[in-house]
Amino acid sequence: MRKLINDPDEYVDEMLQGMVAAYPDRIRRLEDTEGLVRLDAPVEGKVGVVSGGGSGHEPTHAGYLGPGMLDGAAAGEVFTSPTADQLSELLTACEGGAGVLAVVKNYEGDVMNFETAAEMAGMENEDLEVAQVVVNDDVAVEDSLYTSGRRGVCGTIFVHKVAGAAARRGDDLDDVQRVAQNAIENVGTMGMALTSCVTPAKGEPTFDLDEDEIELGIGIHGEPGTERTEAMSADRVAEHLTEAVLEDVDPAEGAEVATIVNGMGGTPLSELFIVNRRVQELLADRGFDTWNGRVGEYMTSLDMCGCSVTVLELDEETKELLAAPAETPALTVAD
């Protein structure tokens, strides 16, 4: 499988160099690490909001660095958690005196390394307060190869947004953690794949799919899904994913929702819009009002062809925070 790379061992480092070169007025790299921070970090008096995880999910996580979202993001090797050392430096670099919230996707390596990093950073600065939320929005599986409990996937983007907005408006650490946890408790996601992804080091698909097969319930690390079935139309895929998510989230009658139809890295935007067309029809038919519906690549799995559907039930505070301004390379919300 051909890829537009140089040396697979330099994949992450060269990617980060390229990101900084693309946005030198927005982000900078922490010296001798795989951590990126917004240019003005730490912001004095504001709760820092950080995230991170394995590379290969771009624009997650560093694409969401900037006012109104993340202050820092760490990039591990492809599909591999950042080390505790790297994360500790990130926490310290984003501490502006009001504490730091870590938004962690529910993968065992990420959770363990963030917890260790908080302990390490606290030993160096006993005044540093770190809180954590763990995103587990994948409705497809309860336990997987990499998790105890549900996986954290594209719903994480909503959590970044509400936490970042709350921090920007001046909330204290407890309140920033509260609004993030509230979003976690009201969001669900399910994904599917038309093809496997191909990691730079391996150079071949992580699982095999025949031309007439699709995989439902996939993760974002090339993990096989929960069901392999014959190929479906876009409408049938949208129905399967949306119904599974709604069954889990169970929005109140007439609720307002926010949605993301997310591409996994190799799917044309036109096809995502076709899926979104049916997703929005299904929501309207069930009496839900989509206040904001996003379509695009928000959390990918390298070059996988496929998509995921995310639904977040809104309350007034969550809606206000999602509508608040944000200026990041991957997501902008105008004032």
C-alpha positions as CSV (number, residue, x, y, z in Angstrom):
1,M,0.0,0.0,0.0
2,R,1.6,3.3,-1.1
3,K,1.6,6.2,1.3
4,L,2.9,9.8,1.1
5,I,5.5,9.4,3.8
6,N,9.3,9.3,4.1
7,D,10.5,7.1,7.0
8,P,7.7,5.4,9.0
9,D,9.8,6.0,12.1
10,E,9.7,9.7,11.5
11,Y,6.0,9.8,10.7
12,V,4.8,11.6,13.9
13,D,7.7,13.9,14.3
14,E,7.4,15.1,10.7
15,M,3.7,15.5,10.9
16,L,4.0,17.7,14.0
17,Q,6.7,19.8,12.3
18,G,4.3,20.3,9.4
19,M,1.4,21.3,11.6
20,V,3.5,23.9,13.4
21,A,4.7,25.2,10.0
22,A,1.1,25.4,8.8
23,Y,-0.1,27.3,11.9
24,P,2.9,29.2,13.4
25,D,0.6,32.0,14.5
26,R,-1.6,29.6,16.5
27,I,0.4,26.7,17.9
28,R,3.9,25.8,19.1
29,R,5.7,22.6,20.0
30,L,7.0,21.9,23.4
31,E,10.8,21.4,23.1
32,D,11.9,17.8,22.7
33,T,8.4,16.4,23.1
34,E,5.4,15.4,20.9
35,G,3.3,17.9,22.7
36,L,1.7,21.0,21.0
37,V,0.1,23.9,22.8
38,R,-1.7,27.1,21.7
39,L,0.8,29.9,21.1
40,D,-0.1,31.9,24.2
41,A,-0.2,28.9,26.7
42,P,-0.4,29.0,29.6
43,V,-3.2,31.5,29.8
44,E,-3.0,33.2,33.2
45,G,-6.0,32.7,35.5
46,K,-7.8,30.3,33.1
47,V,-8.4,26.6,33.5
48,G,-6.2,24.7,31.1
49,V,-7.9,22.1,28.9
50,V,-5.7,19.4,27.4
51,S,-6.2,16.1,25.6
52,G,-4.1,13.7,23.6
53,G,-3.8,10.2,22.3
54,G,-2.2,8.1,19.5
55,S,-1.6,9.8,16.1
56,G,-3.6,8.8,13.1
57,H,-6.9,10.5,14.1
58,E,-6.1,13.9,12.7
59,P,-7.4,16.6,13.1
60,T,-7.8,15.1,16.6
61,H,-6.3,16.3,18.9
62,A,-3.9,19.2,18.0
63,G,-6.3,20.5,15.3
64,Y,-8.5,21.7,18.2
65,L,-5.8,23.9,19.8
66,G,-6.9,27.5,20.3
67,P,-9.2,29.9,22.1
68,G,-12.4,28.2,23.1
69,M,-11.2,24.7,22.9
70,L,-7.9,23.0,23.9
71,D,-4.7,24.6,25.4
72,G,-2.6,21.5,24.8
73,A,-2.5,18.2,23.0
74,A,0.0,15.3,23.0
75,A,0.6,13.0,20.1
76,G,1.7,9.4,20.7
77,E,3.0,7.1,18.0
78,V,0.3,5.9,15.6
79,F,-2.5,4.4,17.6
80,T,-0.4,4.5,20.7
81,S,-0.8,6.5,23.9
82,P,1.6,9.4,24.6
83,T,4.0,8.6,27.4
84,A,3.4,9.8,30.9
85,D,6.5,11.9,30.7
86,Q,5.2,13.7,27.6
87,L,1.8,14.2,29.2
88,S,3.3,15.5,32.5
89,E,5.2,18.2,30.5
90,L,1.9,19.1,28.7
91,L,0.0,19.5,31.9
92,T,2.7,21.8,33.4
93,A,2.9,23.9,30.2
94,C,-0.9,24.5,30.3
95,E,-1.2,25.5,33.9
96,G,-2.2,29.1,34.3
97,G,-2.9,29.0,38.0
98,A,-6.5,27.7,37.9
99,G,-5.8,24.0,37.3
100,V,-6.0,21.8,34.3
101,L,-8.7,19.5,33.0
102,A,-7.5,16.4,31.0
103,V,-10.1,15.1,28.5
104,V,-9.2,11.4,28.0
105,K,-10.6,8.9,25.5
106,N,-11.4,5.6,27.2
107,Y,-8.4,3.5,26.2
108,E,-6.4,1.8,28.9
109,G,-3.1,3.3,27.9
110,D,-4.5,6.8,27.7
111,V,-6.2,6.6,31.0
112,M,-3.2,5.1,32.8
113,N,-0.7,7.5,31.3
114,F,-2.8,10.6,32.0
115,E,-3.2,9.5,35.7
116,T,0.5,8.9,36.0
117,A,1.2,12.2,34.4
118,A,-1.0,14.1,36.8
119,E,0.9,12.5,39.7
120,M,4.3,13.3,38.2
121,A,3.3,16.9,37.5
122,G,1.9,17.2,41.0
123,M,5.2,16.1,42.5
124,E,7.0,18.9,40.7
125,N,4.4,21.5,41.5
126,E,2.3,20.7,44.6
127,D,0.0,23.7,43.7
128,L,-1.0,22.1,40.4
129,E,-4.5,20.7,40.5
130,V,-5.5,18.3,37.7
131,A,-9.0,16.9,37.1
132,Q,-9.9,14.4,34.5
133,V,-12.9,13.2,32.5
134,V,-13.0,10.0,30.5
135,V,-15.0,9.9,27.2
136,N,-16.8,6.6,26.5
137,D,-19.3,7.5,23.8
138,D,-19.0,4.4,21.5
139,V,-22.3,2.6,21.8
140,A,-21.1,-0.4,19.8
141,V,-19.2,-2.4,22.4
142,E,-19.0,-2.5,26.2
143,D,-15.4,-3.9,26.4
144,S,-12.8,-4.2,23.6
145,L,-9.2,-5.1,23.1
146,Y,-8.0,-1.7,24.3
147,T,-10.7,-0.8,26.9
148,S,-12.4,-1.7,30.0
149,G,-15.9,-0.3,29.3
150,R,-16.8,1.7,26.1
151,R,-14.4,3.3,23.8
152,G,-14.0,7.1,23.4
153,V,-14.5,8.2,19.8
154,C,-15.9,11.2,17.9
155,G,-18.1,12.5,20.8
156,T,-14.9,13.6,22.3
157,I,-15.0,16.7,20.0
158,F,-18.2,17.9,21.7
159,V,-16.5,17.4,25.1
160,H,-13.4,19.5,23.9
161,K,-15.8,22.2,22.8
162,V,-17.9,22.6,25.9
163,A,-14.9,22.3,28.3
164,G,-12.9,24.8,26.3
165,A,-15.8,27.3,26.2
166,A,-16.5,26.9,29.9
167,A,-12.8,27.5,30.7
168,R,-12.7,30.6,28.4
169,R,-15.7,32.2,30.1
170,G,-13.9,31.9,33.4
171,D,-15.4,28.8,35.1
172,D,-13.4,27.2,37.8
173,L,-11.9,23.7,37.5
174,D,-14.9,22.0,39.1
175,D,-17.4,23.6,36.7
176,V,-15.3,22.9,33.7
177,Q,-15.1,19.3,34.7
178,R,-18.9,19.3,35.4
179,V,-19.9,20.5,31.9
180,A,-17.6,18.1,30.3
181,Q,-19.0,15.2,32.2
182,N,-22.5,16.3,31.4
183,A,-21.7,16.1,27.7
184,I,-20.2,12.7,28.1
185,E,-23.4,11.4,29.8
186,N,-25.6,12.7,26.9
187,V,-23.6,11.7,23.8
188,G,-23.3,8.5,21.8
189,T,-21.4,7.4,18.6
190,M,-21.3,4.4,16.4
191,G,-19.1,3.9,13.3
192,M,-18.7,1.6,10.3
193,A,-16.0,0.8,7.8
194,L,-16.0,0.0,4.1
195,T,-12.2,-0.7,4.2
196,S,-9.6,-1.2,6.9
197,C,-6.9,1.4,7.6
198,V,-3.2,0.9,6.8
199,T,-0.7,1.9,9.4
200,P,2.6,3.5,8.2
201,A,4.8,0.9,9.9
202,K,2.8,-2.2,8.8
203,G,2.0,-1.0,5.3
204,E,-1.0,-3.4,4.9
205,P,-4.6,-3.5,6.1
206,T,-5.2,-4.2,9.8
207,F,-8.1,-6.4,8.9
208,D,-9.5,-7.9,5.6
209,L,-12.9,-7.0,4.1
210,D,-14.2,-8.4,0.9
211,E,-15.6,-6.1,-1.8
212,D,-19.2,-7.0,-0.8
213,E,-18.7,-6.7,3.0
214,I,-18.8,-3.8,5.5
215,E,-17.8,-3.8,9.2
216,L,-20.3,-2.2,11.7
217,G,-19.2,-1.0,15.1
218,I,-15.6,-0.4,14.3
219,G,-13.2,1.5,16.6
220,I,-10.7,4.2,15.6
221,H,-7.6,2.1,15.8
222,G,-8.3,-0.4,13.1
223,E,-10.2,-2.7,15.5
224,P,-12.7,-4.9,13.7
225,G,-16.3,-4.1,14.6
226,T,-19.1,-6.0,16.2
227,E,-20.7,-7.3,13.0
228,R,-19.5,-8.0,9.5
229,T,-22.4,-7.9,7.0
230,E,-23.1,-7.5,3.3
231,A,-22.7,-4.1,1.8
232,M,-25.5,-1.7,2.5
233,S,-26.8,1.5,0.8
234,A,-25.9,4.8,2.5
235,D,-29.5,5.1,3.8
236,R,-29.3,1.7,5.5
237,V,-26.0,2.5,7.0
238,A,-27.3,5.8,8.4
239,E,-30.4,4.0,9.8
240,H,-28.3,1.3,11.5
241,L,-25.9,3.7,13.1
242,T,-28.5,6.4,14.1
243,E,-31.0,3.9,15.6
244,A,-28.2,2.3,17.7
245,V,-27.1,5.7,19.0
246,L,-30.6,6.9,19.7
247,E,-31.4,3.7,21.6
248,D,-28.4,4.4,23.8
249,V,-28.7,8.2,24.3
250,D,-32.5,8.0,24.5
251,P,-33.1,11.7,24.1
252,A,-36.3,13.2,25.7
253,E,-39.3,13.6,23.6
254,G,-38.9,16.7,21.3
255,A,-35.3,17.2,22.5
256,E,-32.8,19.4,20.7
257,V,-29.7,17.6,19.5
258,A,-26.3,18.3,18.0
259,T,-24.9,15.8,15.5
260,I,-21.6,14.9,13.7
261,V,-21.4,12.7,10.6
262,N,-17.7,12.0,10.7
263,G,-15.5,10.6,8.0
264,M,-12.9,8.0,9.0
265,G,-10.2,9.5,6.8
266,G,-10.8,8.0,3.3
267,T,-14.5,8.9,2.6
268,P,-15.4,11.7,0.2
269,L,-17.3,14.6,1.7
270,S,-20.1,14.1,-0.8
271,E,-20.8,10.6,0.6
272,L,-20.8,12.0,4.2
273,F,-23.5,14.5,3.1
274,I,-25.5,11.6,1.6
275,V,-25.4,9.8,5.0
276,N,-26.2,13.1,6.8
277,R,-29.3,13.5,4.6
278,R,-30.8,10.3,6.0
279,V,-29.6,10.9,9.6
280,Q,-31.4,14.2,9.7
281,E,-34.6,12.7,8.2
282,L,-34.6,10.0,10.9
283,L,-34.1,12.5,13.7
284,A,-36.9,14.7,12.3
285,D,-39.2,11.7,11.9
286,R,-38.7,10.9,15.6
287,G,-39.5,14.5,16.7
288,F,-35.9,15.6,17.5
289,D,-34.7,19.1,16.4
290,T,-31.1,19.2,15.1
291,W,-29.8,22.5,16.4
292,N,-26.4,22.0,14.9
293,G,-25.3,19.3,12.5
294,R,-21.7,19.0,11.5
295,V,-20.4,16.9,8.6
296,G,-16.7,16.3,7.9
297,E,-13.5,14.7,9.2
298,Y,-13.3,15.3,12.9
299,M,-11.8,12.1,14.3
300,T,-10.3,9.8,11.7
301,S,-8.6,6.4,11.5
302,L,-5.8,7.1,9.0
303,D,-7.1,6.2,5.5
304,M,-10.1,4.1,6.5
305,C,-13.2,4.5,4.3
306,G,-16.3,4.7,6.5
307,C,-18.1,7.0,8.8
308,S,-19.5,7.5,12.3
309,V,-22.7,9.1,13.6
310,T,-22.7,11.1,16.8
311,V,-25.7,12.5,18.6
312,L,-25.6,14.8,21.7
313,E,-28.7,15.6,23.6
314,L,-28.6,19.3,24.4
315,D,-29.6,21.3,27.5
316,E,-29.4,25.1,27.5
317,E,-26.0,25.3,29.1
318,T,-24.4,22.7,26.7
319,K,-26.0,24.6,23.7
320,E,-24.6,27.9,24.9
321,L,-21.1,26.4,25.2
322,L,-21.3,24.8,21.8
323,A,-22.3,28.1,20.3
324,A,-19.5,30.1,22.1
325,P,-16.7,31.3,19.8
326,A,-13.7,29.1,19.1
327,E,-10.7,29.7,16.9
328,T,-8.8,26.5,16.1
329,P,-7.2,25.0,12.9
330,A,-9.9,22.4,12.6
331,L,-13.0,24.0,14.0
332,T,-14.1,27.7,14.1
333,V,-17.2,29.1,15.6
334,A,-17.8,32.7,14.8
335,D,-18.7,35.2,17.5
